[in-house]
């Protein structure tokens, strides 16, 4: 594989990672906004439970994809940094890649799971915290 192809793959994987984080943020904001703005009649425990399970499934798949992309980026960076550059252009590409470090694999996993915990906590706080929730729940 040519160095240019490796560098292109390295940056493409970075773009893929940004896409997955963007999707994650969109889902999180939509979920929290739904529970923050929904009327009390919609905020039933069953709705919160079903959406929580759906979010957990999404979060696991999203984190697994981010984990794989991060591992690929780290391996690709190692290959690039160990590349025996023969031309000035190749040396410049290797030097450029040295300045961009992918996040640690374990760090992305810890960050994702921490964010997942807080998202689920927010969903349940928004579901159970409303003063009139308990009165509405008792009537249904």
Protein Blocks (a to p, Z undefined) as FASTA:
>chain_A
ZZklmmmmmmmmmmmmmmmmmmmmmmmmmmmmmmmmpcfklmcfklmmmmmmmmmmmmmm
mmmmmmmmmmmmmmmmmmmmmpccfbfklmmmmmmmmmpccddfklmmmmmmmmmmmmmm
mmmmmmmmpmklmmmmmmZZ
